[in-house]
Amino acid sequence: MKDRVRAAYARLAREERPEAWITLRPEVDVLADAAVVEARLAAGEDLPLAGKLLAVKDNIDVAGLPTTAGCPAYAYQPDRSASAVQRLVDAGALVLGKTNLDQFATGLVGTRSPYGAVRDVRDPARVSGGSSSGSAVVVALGIADLALGTDTAGSGRVPAAFQGIVGMKPTPGLVPVDGVVPACRSFDCVTVFARTLGEGRQALAIMSDPAPHSAASPLSAPPHPVVAVPDRSELIGLSPDWLDAFDQVAKDLEAAGARLRPIRLAPFLAAAKLLYNGGFVAERYAAVGAFIDEHPDQVDPTVRAIISPARDIPAHVLVTDTERLSRLRAEAMAEWGDADALLLPTAPSHPTIAEVAADPIGVNATLGTYTNFCNLFGLSAVAVPAAFGVQIIARGFADAVAADVAALVLGEDPLSGTATRGLPLLVVGAHLTGQPLNHQLTSPGGRFVRAARTAPRYRLHALPTEPPKPGLVRVATDGAAIEGEVWELPPDALGRFLAALPSPMVLGRVELEDGTSVTGFLCEGVGLVDAPDITAHGGWRAYLSSLPSATPGSASAESPFFAVPAAASSSSAVPAAASPSSAVPAAASPSSAASHSVVEEHR
């Protein structure tokens, strides 16, 4: 347990995403908490989350740490933790600190913070997704095992999609929201980020109050769930590649036993526009509007432009929108019919930070296209890293159904949470995201899981091969931690890799920095003749960047979902890591005109 804490702080010391944090607890304090948990275990306590490292979005109270909501002038010191946090701590979780967010949880981009724009893990030129940006990033980096976010209109799902992790959005009211700075109080909920569905389900169950259950909110999905899937003609804002990828997810879901049927999205999308394009935004002003009026210079200009005008919304607009929402909900549920769940994209595109800066309202607004209606309708949802990121939506208090169907999407056993299709594989060179051989992972259905580093027991050499690739070798002394990525491949694909590996490459067990081990590419000693030692660079990408005429590898044309368009290439020293959404330009921004000067905005 203490080794896991030390490994997390060692990773933090390398400042891979320092902007993801607002307040970080001293390592010695977390180690002291770990000692307490170990003593509780020794005393016979049942602690299902013993030693799990937890990060908390900084609009959720943690006793003893300031709550800023992304605004230093707003900060206060709570004397007790939010119930959601306390329940996880009581179960053995160790709080690392508070994470960055779009100020006052207003945004889906992760750039509206005086603490810095939180960059995407795989491509630092792109947004990480907000408002729970920091929470998603620290889980994707492997620093935290779990992180809490909030989701009023997508903030617990869009960042999960962009970072390639799981985002659990409970039914509103299932998890207590005391100790949470409100955004739109009627629709707020606390969410969980995790690297696996099983971990997310466990944490959500611990945080939740007892839920009412009925035929409409069962405890599990049926053996062959009915899943509503829209026709691709209704999926606005997606590129052809993303549309094809979504179709493939639906086909895989059907092959896993689901029964698919079509659904018309019009009432869902119409309701989505009501959340921040009408009367409901008055709740946001009720939450923090008075503070903004008194401290206008302390507030992000975009956030101020969204919230301040809401003070002038007439009461009849809220009443009218409430009535319209009721009609749209009835129409949407009629469309839903006998479906157990609804399959949708999580976001229509993955914009760059530059695109958001050029049009902060319009680009942000598109990101909530498929998420904004969920809480308005009282639904539950799970975002999973299939293709570019999809979500499974279920009825209110049918959270278990959403998770069960999400397990089918991921190829997992819904009961055990164990993978039935994917096996982990560590890559450190030409198979990395954006590198020339990455298509050998994506073509057979592999998916990116997370960035990772080896334990400090390895050395890296540049092999004289075509295309260029490194050789990773384990050493007895003078080893170092090497950057890499963990991917998940179907078992037959991993078998084909082993059969086709050219000498001197082999597959073997590689120990990771967090103490776990996975299968990975290693190099036989015979292959190191005339192969320069490049360990000092810390990884293959850093080595390529150091070459005088280096143009680090681009994604293969055979891998359309991982191609980085030239216009979106990063100027960072880290090559633009092509994520599943990299090929998609930001969708054209919709009109921002709205009655009563209320701008269309999504969180």
C-alpha positions, 0 to 999 in steps of 0.5 A: 500500500505504501509502495503504491503511494510512493509510486504515485508521488514519484510520478507526480514529481515528474510533472507530467500534468501538473496543471491537473492539480489544485491542491496536493496533499504532502506525501507524508500525510498520505503515507500516514493515512495508509498506515491507519488503513493497514492498522484497520485491516490488521484489526479485522475491518472489511475495507473494500477500497483499502489503499486505493488512491483517490483524487477529488474534483475541487468543487467537492469538499474534503475536510482540511483541504480548501474548496476553490471551485476553480476560483481562488477568490471563492475558496473556503475551508470545509470542516467536513467532507462531502458524503460521497468522499467520506464513504470512500475514505471509510472504505479505505481509500486514500485522498491524494488531493483536489483536481483542476476543473472548468471554473464553477464547473462551467464547461466541457473543455477543461481550459477555463481555469486560472490554474491552467488548461488541463491538456489531453493525456495522449495529445497535449494539443487537445482539450482533456474534457471538462469540467472534471478535467483534472480528475479524468487526467490523473486516473488516465495517467495511473496516478490515482486509481479513482477520482470523483467528478461532477456531471450536470450535463456531461462532465463525468462522461466527456473527459472519460471519453477523451482520456480513454477511461470509464466514467460512471454517471449515476441517476440524479439523487442516487449519490448525495450531493451535500458538500458539492458547490452547486452548478444547477442544483436540480440536475447535479450529481457526483460521478466516478472515474476509473480505469476499469468498469469493475473499479468504477462500479464498486466505488459507485456502489459504496457512495450510493444511497439505497435506490428504489427498484421496480420493473422499470429499474431492475437490479441487472440487465436481462441476458439479451438486453434490448439496446436502442441505437440511432441511425447514423443519419441522426448522429450530427457532428461525427466524422465518417470515420467516427460514424463507422467506428460507432456502427462497429461498436453496435455490431460488436454489442449485437454479437455479444448478445444484445438485441438492437432496435432503432430509435429517433433522437429528435426529442432527446436532442431538443431537450439537450438544448434546454439546459443552458439555452433557456430558463434552467441556467437561472439555477447556475446564477442562483448558485454563484451569481452573487459572488460573480457580481461582487468579484467580476475580475476574479472570474474567467471571462467566458464563465462570467459571460455565461452566468451573469446574464442569467440573473435577468431571466424572467420567471415565466421562461423557467416555467415555460421551459419546465413545461416543454421539458415535460412534453419532450420527456414524454415523447422521448420515453415513448421513443425509448419504449421497451429498450433496456438501454440506449447506445450513443457517442459520448461527444461528437468530436475532440477539439484542440485547445486552439480551437476552443480558444478561437470559439470558446462558447461554440466549440464547447457547446457542441460537446454536450450534444449527446450528454446534456439531456440525461439528467434533465430526464433523470437517466443513468449513464456509463461512458466507456472507452470503446472506439472514440468513446461511447456511452450506455444510457439507462432509465433512472435507478437502472444504473446496474443495467447501464453498467451491465450493457457497458460490460458487453461493450467492453467484452467483459462478464457483467457479473465478474467485471473480468475481460473476456476479449482483451489481454493487456500489452505494454508497448514502448516504441513503434507500436505507440499511439501515432507511431508507424506500427500502431495499426497492428494494434488497432486493426485487430480491435485493440484499444488504448488503456492508459499511459504507463511507465516500467519499474526502474529496472530496464534499459532502452536501446535503439535497434537498427531496424526498419521501421526504427524501433527500440529494444527494452531489456531488464537489467540487474543494476542501473535500470530506469523507468521507461515510458510506454502505453498499455493496450488491450488486445483480443487473445487471438491477436496477441497470439498472432503477435507472438507467432509473427515477432521478428528476432530479436523481439520477444514477448515477456512479463514487464513490471510496471511502476505501480507494482503490477506486471503485464505482457510487453515487448522485450529484446533478446541480448543478441539484438543489442549489438551496435544498438545505442543505449538511449535510456537517458531519454526516458522513452522512445518519443523523447529519443525521436524528438532529440534527433536533429531531423526527427519527424516522429512517426505518424499513424498509419493510413491503415488506422483511420481512427488514429490519424492526426490531421496535419492542421491539428499537429502539436507543437509540443516536444511530445509528438501529437499522440493520436487518440481515437478522436484525433481524426475528427475536426471540431464540429461547426459551432451552432448559433449562440443566439438565445432569447433573453441573452442566455448563451447556449452553454454546456457543462 
